[in-house]
Amino acid sequence: MFNKSVSEQKIIGFDRLMVRTTFYLGSLFGLIALIIYFYLNNLANQQVHELALKNAKVYSQVLTEFRSLYTSEVVVKAKSQGMMITHDYKNNRSAIPLPATFSMLLGNTMGDAQSNLSSRLYSEYPFPWREKNGGLKDKFAKDAWQALQAFPHRPFYKFEEYQGKISLRYARADLMRDSCTGCHNSHSDTPKSDWKTGDVAGVLEVIIPIELDLLSANSVIRQTLILLIAILLLSFIGIMSVLIGLNIKREEARNSALETKKVNKRLESEILSRKAVQEKLLEISVTDGLTDVFNRRKFDQEFDLQWRIGRRNQMPLSVIMLDVDHFKAYNDNYGHQGGDKVLIQIAQQGAAQVRRASDLFCRYGGEEFVILLANTNIEGAAILAEKVRAAIENLAIEHQYSSSASVVTVSIGIASLMPCGENSASELIVSADTALYQAKQQGRNRSCIYQPEV
């Protein structure tokens, strides 16, 4: 009886130990699962928010840069040609849209139907035709206006529900530019006539819905949690059933690791996709929309870099300026669409002649193009310039209204400097432009090396 009692006590004690072990291990594994779930959920939400903020910053910068470029490269030239700049451009064939109107059209076009990404431009002082959509219509707009008045160079943003979806609402100050002050103060319908340069004239708001991104991230987290629970459960069963064999436990752990790797790959793929969108936006900001070659902004960035490299390594830097001969006459007689086609052909042909990775072919503005040649002396630049000029002439684009040739031609100015402390980067640009002027004075359809005037 005594031995039986001891045996029974051992069995009862083991059963109690198993019950306690089961309870503690189950509680521990459940707590671990909850901690990991909340950690991953917080991490995923943080990543979605940070990515949305980065995209909104890039998106708003692109719109701001485009508006400045449109003002300087289109509006100024259009005014000089007698065209009207108005919000009512659709009802006037000789008018083009205001910079603010056109930048909003671009912003809404860039946001596709799936993402519902959009942008708004509003102010406490909207023009009469903008009162319906351009005023401070909700609490966010009012808060943004007050915050940006106090800190105009600090963006204001909130994550909140907008039109039924969780969205990032990102606002930055639209500062009054010097070129816009006169127009805003003198316009007959202006609601405010004492604007000064640097005043917060409005708010540029970018709205990025993130609800789908959050749902997608949460879906991945749920899958990870299910996988984690499965791993913990398998581990629990393995611990409580050692006799089943370590081999089965090892196999299950291996399969679970493979599933975890697949989940991680999916997360990496989503991150890479977001980065690709950012890179595309950056590419758009340095590419000329008409000719698809690099624009003035890209040239300025690369020119500054190559100047510093040349000064440090004592390497020459050359610039080639190209201007289409009698382009205004071509536009006037063949039409602006024909002129656009000519610019596209010239850009393609000119860029095709620039072969080195360190060299750059850009549209400088209007009918003017520029080539930047790193580590190239004046002789090398002159050879390439003549090659480009001949290639464009050989396109044989008819131009009956040119006084220098029967086809479209270009005049080219060439300049080269050895960057050092005794000269400046602007001297090289001015020299190339002077050489271009000399080429035009000498009859056009030629390349001319910069010769200082005596």
C-alpha positions as CSV (number, residue, x, y, z in Angstrom):
1,M,0.0,0.0,0.0
2,F,2.8,2.3,0.9
3,N,4.6,1.8,-2.4
4,K,1.4,2.3,-4.3
5,S,0.7,5.4,-2.4
6,V,4.1,6.8,-3.3
7,S,3.6,5.8,-6.9
8,E,0.3,7.5,-7.0
9,Q,1.7,10.6,-5.4
10,K,4.4,10.7,-8.0
11,I,1.8,10.4,-10.8
12,I,-0.3,13.1,-9.2
13,G,2.8,15.3,-8.7
14,F,3.8,14.8,-12.3
15,D,0.3,15.6,-13.5
16,R,0.3,18.8,-11.4
17,L,3.7,19.7,-12.8
18,M,2.4,19.1,-16.3
19,V,-0.7,21.3,-15.7
20,R,1.4,24.1,-14.2
21,T,4.0,23.8,-16.9
22,T,1.3,23.8,-19.5
23,F,-0.4,26.9,-18.0
24,Y,2.9,28.9,-17.5
25,L,4.3,28.0,-20.9
26,G,0.9,28.8,-22.6
27,S,0.7,32.1,-20.8
28,L,4.3,32.9,-21.6
29,F,3.9,32.1,-25.3
30,G,0.7,34.0,-25.5
31,L,2.3,37.1,-23.9
32,I,5.2,36.8,-26.3
33,A,2.8,36.6,-29.2
34,L,1.0,39.7,-28.1
35,I,4.2,41.7,-27.5
36,I,5.5,40.8,-30.9
37,Y,2.2,41.6,-32.6
38,F,1.9,45.0,-31.0
39,Y,5.6,45.7,-31.8
40,L,5.3,44.7,-35.4
41,N,2.0,46.6,-35.8
42,N,3.6,49.8,-34.4
43,L,6.7,49.3,-36.6
44,A,4.6,48.8,-39.7
45,N,2.4,51.8,-39.0
46,Q,5.5,53.9,-38.3
47,Q,7.0,52.8,-41.7
48,V,3.8,53.6,-43.6
49,H,3.7,57.1,-41.9
50,E,7.3,57.9,-42.6
51,L,7.0,56.8,-46.2
52,A,3.9,58.9,-46.7
53,L,5.7,61.9,-45.3
54,K,8.7,61.4,-47.6
55,N,6.4,61.0,-50.6
56,A,4.4,64.1,-49.6
57,K,7.6,66.1,-49.2
58,V,8.9,65.1,-52.6
59,Y,5.4,65.6,-54.2
60,S,5.1,69.1,-52.8
61,Q,8.6,70.0,-53.8
62,V,8.0,68.9,-57.3
63,L,4.8,71.0,-57.5
64,T,6.6,74.1,-56.1
65,E,9.6,73.7,-58.4
66,F,7.3,73.2,-61.4
67,R,5.3,76.3,-60.5
68,S,8.5,78.4,-60.3
69,L,9.7,76.9,-63.6
70,Y,6.4,77.5,-65.3
71,T,6.4,81.1,-64.0
72,S,10.0,81.9,-65.2
73,E,10.0,79.9,-68.4
74,V,6.4,80.1,-69.7
75,V,4.5,82.9,-68.0
76,V,7.2,85.6,-68.4
77,K,7.8,84.7,-72.1
78,A,4.0,84.4,-72.8
79,K,3.5,87.9,-71.3
80,S,6.2,89.3,-73.5
81,Q,4.4,87.8,-76.5
82,G,1.2,89.6,-75.5
83,M,-0.6,86.5,-74.2
84,M,-3.1,86.7,-71.2
85,I,-2.4,84.8,-68.0
86,T,-5.8,84.1,-66.4
87,H,-7.8,81.6,-64.5
88,D,-10.4,81.7,-67.2
89,Y,-8.0,80.5,-69.9
90,K,-10.4,77.8,-71.2
91,N,-12.7,80.5,-72.6
92,N,-9.9,82.5,-74.1
93,R,-7.9,81.0,-76.9
94,S,-5.0,83.5,-76.5
95,A,-4.6,82.8,-72.8
96,I,-2.7,80.3,-70.6
97,P,-3.5,79.4,-67.0
98,L,-2.2,81.1,-64.0
99,P,0.8,79.3,-62.3
100,A,-1.3,78.3,-59.3
101,T,-4.0,77.0,-61.5
102,F,-1.6,75.0,-63.7
103,S,0.3,73.5,-60.8
104,M,-2.9,72.2,-59.3
105,L,-3.9,70.7,-62.6
106,L,-0.5,68.9,-62.6
107,G,-0.9,67.8,-59.0
108,N,-4.3,66.3,-59.6
109,T,-3.1,64.6,-62.8
110,M,-0.1,63.0,-61.0
111,G,-2.5,61.5,-58.4
112,D,-4.0,58.4,-60.0
113,A,-7.5,57.0,-59.5
114,Q,-6.3,54.1,-57.3
115,S,-4.3,56.1,-54.8
116,N,-6.6,59.1,-54.8
117,L,-3.6,61.2,-54.1
118,S,-4.5,64.8,-54.5
119,S,-3.3,68.4,-53.8
120,R,-5.0,71.6,-52.9
121,L,-4.0,75.3,-52.8
122,Y,-6.0,77.6,-50.6
123,S,-5.7,80.8,-48.6
124,E,-7.5,82.9,-46.1
125,Y,-7.7,85.5,-48.9
126,P,-8.9,83.7,-52.0
127,F,-9.8,85.5,-55.2
128,P,-13.5,85.6,-55.9
129,W,-13.4,82.8,-58.4
130,R,-11.6,80.6,-55.8
131,E,-13.9,81.3,-52.9
132,K,-15.7,78.0,-53.3
133,N,-12.6,75.8,-53.2
134,G,-9.8,78.0,-52.2
135,G,-10.7,79.1,-48.7
136,L,-10.1,77.6,-45.3
137,K,-12.9,75.0,-45.4
138,D,-12.2,72.7,-42.5
139,K,-10.4,72.6,-39.2
140,F,-7.2,71.2,-40.7
141,A,-7.0,74.1,-43.2
142,K,-7.5,76.6,-40.4
143,D,-4.9,75.0,-38.2
144,A,-2.4,74.7,-41.0
145,W,-2.9,78.4,-41.9
146,Q,-2.2,79.5,-38.2
147,A,0.8,77.1,-37.9
148,L,2.4,78.2,-41.1
149,Q,1.9,81.9,-40.3
150,A,4.0,81.3,-37.2
151,F,6.5,78.9,-38.7
152,P,6.4,79.3,-42.5
153,H,9.4,77.1,-43.2
154,R,8.1,74.2,-41.1
155,P,5.6,71.8,-42.8
156,F,2.3,71.1,-40.9
157,Y,0.8,67.7,-41.2
158,K,-1.8,65.4,-39.5
159,F,-2.8,61.8,-40.0
160,E,-6.6,61.9,-39.9
161,E,-9.8,60.7,-41.7
162,Y,-10.4,62.6,-44.9
163,Q,-13.3,61.7,-47.2
164,G,-13.9,58.5,-45.3
165,K,-10.2,57.3,-45.5
166,I,-7.3,57.5,-43.2
167,S,-4.9,60.0,-44.9
168,L,-1.8,62.1,-44.5
169,R,-2.7,65.8,-44.9
170,Y,0.6,67.5,-45.5
171,A,0.7,71.3,-45.7
172,R,3.6,73.7,-46.5
173,A,3.6,77.5,-46.9
174,D,3.1,79.0,-50.3
175,L,5.2,82.2,-49.9
176,M,4.6,85.3,-51.9
177,R,7.2,85.6,-54.6
178,D,8.7,88.9,-55.8
179,S,7.5,88.3,-59.3
180,C,3.9,87.8,-58.0
181,T,3.6,90.7,-55.6
182,G,2.7,93.3,-58.1
183,C,0.0,91.3,-59.8
184,H,-1.7,90.2,-56.5
185,N,-1.7,93.8,-55.1
186,S,-2.9,95.5,-58.3
187,H,-5.5,93.0,-59.5
188,S,-9.0,94.5,-59.5
189,D,-10.5,91.5,-57.7
190,T,-7.7,91.1,-55.1
191,P,-9.0,90.5,-51.5
192,K,-5.8,91.8,-50.1
193,S,-3.6,94.6,-51.6
194,D,-0.7,94.9,-49.2
195,W,1.2,91.7,-50.0
196,K,5.0,91.7,-49.4
197,T,7.6,89.3,-50.7
198,G,7.9,86.4,-48.2
199,D,4.4,86.7,-46.8
200,V,2.5,83.4,-46.4
201,A,0.0,83.8,-49.3
202,G,-1.5,80.4,-49.2
203,V,-1.2,76.8,-48.2
204,L,-0.1,73.9,-50.5
205,E,-1.7,70.8,-49.2
206,V,-0.9,67.3,-50.4
207,I,-3.4,64.5,-49.4
208,I,-2.1,60.9,-49.5
209,P,-4.6,58.2,-48.4
210,I,-2.7,55.5,-46.4
211,E,-5.6,53.3,-45.4
212,L,-4.8,50.7,-48.1
213,D,-1.2,50.7,-47.0
214,L,-2.1,50.2,-43.4
215,L,-4.5,47.4,-44.3
216,S,-1.8,45.8,-46.4
217,A,0.7,46.1,-43.6
218,N,-1.7,44.8,-41.0
219,S,-2.5,41.8,-43.3
220,V,1.2,40.9,-43.4
221,I,1.4,41.3,-39.6
222,R,-1.6,39.0,-39.1
223,Q,0.0,36.4,-41.3
224,T,3.2,36.8,-39.3
225,L,1.3,36.5,-36.1
226,I,-0.5,33.4,-37.3
227,L,2.9,32.0,-38.3
228,L,4.3,33.0,-34.9
229,I,1.5,31.3,-33.0
230,A,2.0,28.2,-35.1
231,I,5.7,28.2,-34.2
232,L,5.0,28.7,-30.5
233,L,2.3,26.0,-30.6
234,L,4.6,23.6,-32.3
235,S,7.3,24.5,-29.9
236,F,4.9,24.0,-27.0
237,I,3.8,20.6,-28.3
238,G,7.4,19.6,-28.8
239,I,8.4,20.6,-25.3
240,M,5.4,18.8,-23.7
241,S,5.8,15.8,-26.0
242,V,9.5,15.2,-26.0
243,L,8.9,11.5,-26.7
244,I,7.4,12.4,-30.1
245,G,11.0,13.1,-31.2
246,L,13.3,16.1,-31.7
247,N,13.4,15.4,-35.4
248,I,9.7,16.4,-36.0
249,K,10.2,19.5,-34.0
250,R,13.3,20.4,-36.0
251,E,11.5,19.9,-39.3
252,E,8.6,22.1,-38.2
253,A,11.0,24.9,-37.2
254,R,12.7,24.7,-40.6
255,N,9.4,25.1,-42.4
256,S,8.4,28.0,-40.2
257,A,11.7,29.7,-41.0
258,L,11.0,29.4,-44.7
259,E,7.6,31.0,-44.3
260,T,9.1,33.9,-42.3
261,K,11.6,34.5,-45.1
262,K,8.8,34.7,-47.6
263,V,7.0,37.3,-45.5
264,N,10.2,39.3,-45.1
265,K,10.7,39.2,-48.9
266,R,7.2,40.6,-49.5
267,L,7.9,43.4,-47.0
268,E,11.2,44.2,-48.8
269,S,9.4,44.2,-52.2
270,E,6.8,46.8,-50.9
271,I,9.6,49.0,-49.6
272,L,11.5,48.8,-52.9
273,S,8.3,49.7,-54.7
274,R,7.9,52.9,-52.6
275,K,11.6,53.8,-53.2
276,A,11.0,53.5,-57.0
277,V,8.1,56.0,-56.8
278,Q,10.4,58.5,-55.0
279,E,13.2,58.0,-57.6
280,K,10.7,58.5,-60.4
281,L,9.5,61.8,-58.9
282,L,13.1,63.0,-58.6
283,E,13.8,62.0,-62.2
284,I,10.8,64.0,-63.3
285,S,12.1,67.1,-61.4
286,V,15.3,67.1,-63.5
287,T,13.9,66.2,-66.9
288,D,12.6,68.6,-69.5
289,G,8.9,67.7,-70.2
290,L,9.0,68.5,-73.9
291,T,12.3,67.1,-75.1
292,D,12.9,64.4,-72.5
293,V,16.5,65.5,-72.0
294,F,17.9,66.9,-68.7
295,N,16.6,70.4,-67.7
296,R,18.2,73.6,-66.4
297,R,18.0,72.4,-62.8
298,K,20.0,69.2,-63.6
299,F,22.6,71.3,-65.4
300,D,23.0,73.7,-62.5
301,Q,23.5,70.8,-60.1
302,E,26.0,68.9,-62.3
303,F,27.9,72.1,-63.3
304,D,28.5,73.0,-59.6
305,L,29.7,69.5,-58.9
306,Q,32.1,69.3,-62.0
307,W,33.5,72.8,-61.2
308,R,34.5,71.6,-57.7
309,I,36.0,68.4,-59.1
310,G,37.9,70.3,-61.7
311,R,39.3,72.8,-59.2
312,R,40.3,70.0,-56.8
313,N,42.0,67.9,-59.5
314,Q,43.1,70.7,-61.9
315,M,41.1,69.4,-64.8
316,P,39.6,71.7,-67.5
317,L,35.9,72.2,-67.8
318,S,34.2,73.2,-71.1
319,V,30.7,74.4,-71.9
320,I,29.0,74.4,-75.3
321,M,25.9,76.7,-75.8
322,L,23.6,76.0,-78.8
323,D,20.8,78.3,-80.0
324,V,18.4,77.4,-82.9
325,D,18.8,80.0,-85.7
326,H,15.7,82.0,-86.6
327,F,13.5,79.9,-84.4
328,K,10.9,82.6,-83.9
329,A,10.5,82.9,-87.6
330,Y,10.0,79.1,-87.7
331,N,7.4,79.2,-85.0
332,D,5.6,82.1,-86.6
333,N,5.3,80.4,-90.0
334,Y,5.2,76.7,-89.2
335,G,3.3,76.9,-85.9
336,H,4.2,76.2,-82.3
337,Q,3.6,72.5,-82.7
338,G,6.0,72.4,-85.5
339,G,8.5,74.3,-83.4
340,D,8.1,71.8,-80.6
341,K,8.8,68.9,-83.0
342,V,12.0,70.7,-84.1
343,L,13.2,71.1,-80.5
344,I,12.5,67.4,-79.9
345,Q,14.5,66.4,-83.0
346,I,17.4,68.7,-82.1
347,A,17.5,67.4,-78.5
348,Q,17.5,63.8,-79.6
349,Q,20.2,64.4,-82.3
350,G,22.4,66.6,-79.9
351,A,22.1,64.1,-77.0
352,A,23.1,61.3,-79.4
353,Q,26.5,62.9,-80.0
354,V,27.3,63.1,-76.3
355,R,28.8,59.7,-75.5
356,R,30.8,59.9,-72.3
357,A,29.0,59.2,-69.0
358,S,30.5,62.3,-67.4
359,D,29.1,64.7,-70.1
360,L,25.7,66.2,-70.0
361,F,23.3,67.5,-72.7
362,C,20.5,69.7,-71.3
363,R,17.8,72.1,-72.5
364,Y,18.8,75.4,-71.1
365,G,15.6,77.2,-71.9
366,G,13.4,78.0,-74.9
367,E,15.3,77.1,-78.0
368,E,18.7,77.1,-76.2
369,F,20.6,74.0,-75.3
370,V,23.9,73.4,-73.4
371,I,26.5,70.7,-73.2
372,L,28.7,70.3,-70.1
373,L,32.1,68.5,-70.8
374,A,34.1,67.4,-67.8
375,N,37.9,67.1,-68.1
376,T,37.8,68.5,-71.7
377,N,40.0,71.2,-73.1
378,I,38.9,73.8,-75.7
379,E,40.1,71.7,-78.7
380,G,38.1,68.6,-77.6
381,A,35.0,70.8,-77.0
382,A,35.3,72.4,-80.5
383,I,35.5,69.0,-82.2
384,L,32.3,67.9,-80.4
385,A,30.5,71.2,-81.1
386,E,31.2,71.0,-84.8
387,K,30.0,67.4,-84.8
388,V,26.7,68.4,-83.1
389,R,26.2,71.4,-85.5
390,A,26.7,69.2,-88.6
391,A,24.4,66.5,-87.2
392,I,21.6,69.0,-86.7
393,E,22.1,70.5,-90.1
394,N,22.0,67.0,-91.7
395,L,18.6,66.5,-90.2
396,A,17.6,68.7,-93.2
397,I,14.5,70.2,-91.5
398,E,13.0,72.6,-94.0
399,H,13.2,76.3,-93.0
400,Q,12.1,78.6,-95.8
401,Y,12.1,81.7,-93.5
402,S,15.8,81.4,-92.4
403,S,18.1,84.0,-93.8
404,S,21.2,81.8,-93.2
405,A,20.2,78.5,-94.7
406,S,17.3,76.6,-96.3
407,V,17.2,74.1,-93.3
408,V,17.1,74.4,-89.6
409,T,20.6,75.2,-88.2
410,V,22.2,76.1,-84.9
411,S,24.7,78.6,-83.7
412,I,27.2,77.4,-81.1
413,G,29.4,79.1,-78.6
414,I,32.3,77.3,-76.9
415,A,34.3,78.2,-73.8
416,S,36.7,76.4,-71.5
417,L,38.3,77.2,-68.2
418,M,40.7,75.6,-65.7
419,P,38.7,76.0,-62.4
420,C,40.8,77.7,-59.8
421,G,40.6,80.4,-57.1
422,E,41.2,83.2,-59.7
423,N,38.1,82.6,-61.7
424,S,34.5,81.7,-61.1
425,A,31.9,79.3,-62.5
426,S,29.8,82.1,-63.8
427,E,32.7,83.3,-66.0
428,L,32.6,80.1,-68.0
429,I,28.8,80.4,-68.7
430,V,29.2,84.1,-69.7
431,S,32.1,83.2,-72.0
432,A,30.1,80.5,-73.7
433,D,27.2,82.8,-74.1
434,T,29.4,85.5,-75.5
435,A,30.9,83.0,-78.0
436,L,27.4,82.1,-79.0
437,Y,26.6,85.8,-79.7
438,Q,29.8,86.0,-81.8
439,A,28.7,83.0,-83.8
440,K,25.4,84.7,-84.6
441,Q,27.2,88.0,-85.5
442,Q,29.4,86.1,-88.0
443,G,26.4,84.7,-89.9
444,R,24.9,81.9,-87.8
445,N,25.1,78.1,-88.6
446,R,28.6,77.9,-87.2
447,S,30.5,77.2,-84.0
448,C,32.7,79.9,-82.4
449,I,35.3,79.6,-79.7
450,Y,35.2,82.3,-77.1
451,Q,37.6,85.1,-77.9
452,P,37.9,87.9,-75.3
453,E,37.2,91.3,-76.7
454,V,40.3,93.5,-76.9
